[in-house]
Amino acid sequence: METVTRAGVEIAYEERGQPAADAETVVFLEGLGYGRWMWHRQADVLADDYHLVLPDNRGTGESDAPEGPYTIAQMAADTEAVLADAGVETAHVVGASMGGMIAQRYALDYDRAASLALLCTSPGGDDAVPTPDATLARMFDVPDDADEREAIRYKMQPALSDGFADANPDLIERIVDWRLDSDAPPAARQAQAAAVEAFDVSGELDELSLPVLIAHGTADRVLPVANGELLADALSHAETEWIDDGSHLFFLEEAERVNDTLEAFLDGV
């Protein structure tokens, strides 16, 4: 585990896989409230060929949780500090959900990004389709009588396909363990949510000419697939992968397909 301090905030990150001097770097940016565990099914595979950098977003895991609200631009600056600290000159930037927003802002503000892979995310702005009220209620209004493990399972339900949790109890219990260890506490979760709510790069995406992959589940109940379609319209040169009936966490549920897609995209950059 490494740390770097930017503007008084300590950001923790993990390096995995090949040495930075011997392989291209992939940095993974996770979603709202989640720690770097979120990418375990991708990191376990890509570590064979790439140097991987996995930060904990501010407010999450082993990073500091300063008082909010946060901004996506702050978290993009945190990413820049991490990559500079790790001695990385260029990196393929993979982001999901809020992490995809950070990735977009990062590529617009800094020159280290070699490519973008944007999973289940949005450009923000007036045309973006918001998270449905029913999903927000499930994510933020946990029943008072739920214990910690029940609360995590309750909040995660809209992000999964119906029946996935029942069919994969061991995986879900591992995820609950990871989340108990690294989830953003309530104040930091709200601070990250404020960053997501204010995010808008819809008028700037024509500035991006680097290679882009857009992947989105068509049954996403957190950030509906129309947001991925907005990205594809704005980034007409991007490769797209639409996951039929895929959930918000399709990269966990369909990891083999997503890993194959990511590897093919990265190989072609």
ABEGO torsion letter per residue (X at the ends): XBBBBBGGBBBBBBBBEBBAAABBBBBBBBBBGBBAAAAAAAAAAAAAABBBBBBBBBGBEABBBBBOBBBAAAAAAAAAAAAAAAGBABBBBBBBEAAAAAAAAAAAABAABABBBBBGBBAEEAABBBBBAAAAAAAABBBAABBAAAAAAAAAAAABBBGAAAABAAAAAAAAAAAAAABBBAAAAAAAAAAAAABBAAAAAAABABBBBBBBBAABAABBAAAAAAAAAABAABBBBBBBGBBAAAAAABAAAAAAAAAAAAAAX
